[in-house]
Amino acid sequence: MAILLVLILTLFIGTSKGQLGIGFYSETCPNAESIVRSVVQNAIFSNTNLAAVLLRLHFHDCFVEGCDGSILIENGSNAERHAVGHQGVGGFEVIERAKAELESVCPGVVSCADIVALAARDAIALANGPVYMVPTGRRDGQISSLSLAAEMPEVSDTIQQLKAKFFQKGLTEKDLVLLSAAHTIGTTACFFMTNRLYNFFPGGGSDPSINPAFLPDLKARCPQNGDVNVRLATDAGSEETFDSHILQNIRDGFAVLESDARLNDDVTTKSVIDSYFGLFNPFFEQSFQADFVESIVKMGQIGVKTGFQGEIRHVCAAFN
């Protein structure tokens, strides 16, 4: 059962247009959050993998130009959503569906950026993850460019590169571990596994951090010179439930993504993982979920536009 986490974030609660707040639309569009929740629920009931897709969309939006819906823009080949670092990102149609319903009852009120954050929250809850409150009041950005997505974290990044990219966004090593743990739901493509399985070292070879008992299974699912579009779970054994199982997989050498495996190589990030296990923390699942909520709410505040900044788009894929 999901844990109910009611976060009272006094720093961000308020009615001022210059800050985010819990219940920002309570007067201007009181049914905004329930409308988004209904659209997300219907989408995930039709395709359970959309829970992970919507969560990933929120992450990718926030890491480029802040959480401003810039990834949603579709204005040609130079649009941010076409960046190499955004390969496989989806869920755009769900956001547009929610936006259309909101525009029919509250035209020009709810931003696409907020819809993305709310949809991720609802997706997590529907995957048996924590239920939490999302500060809203973001406005939509007015820039979307391929070049701005050049510094997205990549699955092949070293742990030093990953930490540096998170630090640049005001996030810590603990945030890196917890947000990476979002890979507890969803799938990845063999495309992202090829180097790790067959060319990890110059001249070939597999990543030695892969558990020898797990390596044959990965190679069977992603054979050399096979179909790179084949999908496999990023958290083997628990891909449809949002939980801390992925951290155990990382500890045991069963991480699927190379970037997840690297978390176990670094003293600081490994200590974060280890803190959720052991005799002195029998309630590590509750602790993990509470900490994850803190990190994703923090991530959702990166570079937000508020007040008179940005705009409220009428259609999420296009500037006004």
N, C-alpha and C positions, 0 to 999 in steps of 0.2 A: 504493500500500500504506500502510496506517495505520502511524503511527510509534508504537513502544512506548515509553511514557513512564512509568517507574516512579518515582513521587514518594515520597520518604521524608521525610515531614513530621514532624520530631521533636517539634515543638511539640504535635502532636495525637495522637501514637502513645502508647498506654498501655492499661492494663486498667481503670483507674479509671472508675467510672460517672459521674464528674463531668466527663468530657471525651470528645471524639470520638477514635476510633482506627482505624487500618487493621486489618481483621480482627476487629472488635469482637465478631462472632458466632462466631468460630472454635471456641469451646467450647460455647456455648449452642445454636447452630444452624449447624453447620459447612457445610451445603449451602445456606445462605440466598442467597448471591450467585449461585450456579449456578442455583438455582430461578428467581430473578428474571430472569436472563439468558435462560433457556429460554423463559419466557413472553413476554418482549419480542421475542426472535428469531422466535417463531411468529407474533406479531402483525404484525411488520414484513414478514415474508415474505408475509403476506396483503394488507398495505396499506403500501407503502413510505412514504407520507406520514406514517405514525405516528411515524417517527423524529423529524421536526420537531415533531410534536404533543407528544411526551413530553419533548423538550428544553424546549419552551415552558412546559409544565406546571411543570417544576422552577423556572424563572425566576419565574413568577407566584406560585408557592407561597412562595418565599423573600422576595419583595418585600412581603408582607403578613404581619405578625406573625412574621416569620422563617420558616426552613425547618422547619415543624412540621406539615405536612399539613392546615392549616386550610382550604385551597381544596377539599379532597376532601369536606368535610361537606355533606350534603344534608338540611337540616332545615327547609325551607320557603323562602319568597320572600326572607327576610332573610339567607339563607346567603351567605357571601362569594363563592362561585362564580358568583352571579348578578349581580355588580357589572359596571357598564358597561366598566370597564377590563379585565375578563376575557372580553370577547366573543370567541367563537371558540376558547376554551381547551377542550381535550378530553383524551382518553386515560384518563379515569377508569375505564373498564371494564377496561383493561389492568392498572392498579394493583390493582383489586379481585380480578382473576383471580390475580395473583401473591400477594396477601394470603391468598386462600382456600387456595392450595397450601401456603403457609408455615404457616398455622394448622393444617393437617392433620398436619404433622410437628413443628412447634415452636409449639404454642399459646401466645399471650400473650408472645412473645419479640421478634419483629421489628416495628419501628414502620412505620407507613404513610409517615412522613416519610422514613425511610431508603429505602423501596421507591421513592419518587419520585426520590430522588437517584441510586440505582443504575440505575433504568430509563433516566434521561437519559444516564448514562454509557454504558450498553449500546447505546442508540439511536445515539449519536454514533459508536461503533465500527462499528456495522452500516452506517453511511453513509460508510465509509472514512475516518472521522476518527481522532483519536488514541485510543489505549488507555491508560487511566490508572486509578489506584487511588483509591477514594473512602473517606475517613474516615467511619465510621458510629458509631452510638450516640445518634442523635437520638431524642427522645421526641415523642409526638404532642400537639399543643396542645389546649386545651379551650375555645377561643373561636373562633367563626366568625361574622363580621358583615359585612354589606354595606358599612356605613359605614367600616370599617377599610381598604377597598380604594380609597379616594378619591384616594390619591396615587400610583397606579400610573403609570409612564411611559406616555405616549401617543404615537402616531405623528405627531400634529400639534404636539407640544411644540417650543418653541424649543430651541436648543442650551443656552441658559442654564438653562432648566427641566430639561432632561435631566441636565445636570451636577449641578444642585442635588439632584435626586432620588437620584442615585447617591451623591453625597457623604453624604447623610443615612443611607445604608446602609453607610458606611465604604468605599465603592468610589471609585476614581480615574477620571480621564479615560481612562487606558489601559484600565481595566476596561470603561468605557462602550463604547469602540471594539470591544474583543474580544468582549464579550457581545452587542453588536449584530451582530457578524459571524456569530453563530449563525443569522442569517437566510440564510446560505448554503444552507440546506436548507429546503424547505417552500414554502408558498403563502400568499397573502393574498387577501382578497375585494375586489372593486371598490368595495364600501362604503367602504373606507379610502382610496380613491384619488380619490373624486369632487371634493373640495375642491382637491386638488393639481392636478388636470387642468383643472377648469372654473371654480373660484372661489378661486384662490389670492390674488388681489387683490380689494379691494372693487369690485364691478361686473363681476367675471369675469376670465378669463385663467388661464394655466398657470404653474406654477413655472418660472422662467427657468433654474434649475439643471439642468433635464432636457435632456439632449443632443437637439438638433433632429432627429437621425437616429433617436432612440428614441421621441420624442413621438408620431408617427403610430401606431406599433405599440401604445403604451399606450392611446391613444384608440380604436383599433380593437377592442381587447380589452375596454375599459370605456367604451362610448359614452355620451354624455350622455343621461340619462333611461333608460339601459339596465338590465339585470338586475344589481343590486348584489351578488348572491350568486355571480357568476362568479368563478372562482379564477384567479390568475396567479402564476407563480413569483416569489419575492422575490429570487432571484439568477438573472437571465436568463442561460441558457446553462449553468448548473451546479447546478440545483436539487435534484438527488438525491445530490450528492457533497459531503461536508464538506471544504471547502478555503478558500483565501484569495481565490478568484475574486471574491467579493463586494466585497473591498476595491478591486480593480481597477475593478469596475463603479462603485463610489462615486467614485473618482478621475475616471473618464471621463464622468460624468453619466448613468450607466445605473442608478442606484439606483432601485428601485421604491418603497420606502417613504420618505415625507418625512423621518422621523426619521433614517434612514440617510444621506440626502442632506445633512442638516444637519451631519453629522460632517466634511464637507469644507469647511464654511464657517468653522470655528473654528480659530485658529492652533494650539492645543494638540492637539486631536483630529486635525487634518489631519497634523500632524507625526508622530503615532503611526501613522497609515495609511501615510505616506510612508516610514517606517522599515523597512517590509517590502519595499521595492522599491529598485532601484539597483545600481550596479556593485559596491558594497562589501558587499553582502549577498546573495551568490549562493544561499544556503540559506534564503531568506526563508520558504519554506513550512514547513520544520521549525521555524524560529523562531516563526512565527505559531502553529503548533499547540501548541508548548510553552508559549507565553504564554497561549494560550486556556485550556489546562488549569489554569494557575496562577490565572487569573481565575475560572473556574467552580468550582474547589475553594474558593476564597476566598468566592465568593457562597454556596456551600453551607453556610457556617458562620454566616451572618447569623441572629442571634436564636435560635440553637438551644436547645432544652430538653434538659437532660441530668440524670442522677442521679435525684432524686425529683421533678423538675418534670414536669408533664404526665402522660401515661399511655401505655400501649400498647393501642391500639384493637383490638377483635376484628374489626370491620368498618370499613373506611376511611371510609365515608360517614356514620358515626354515632359519636357519643360513647358511651363505655361506660355 
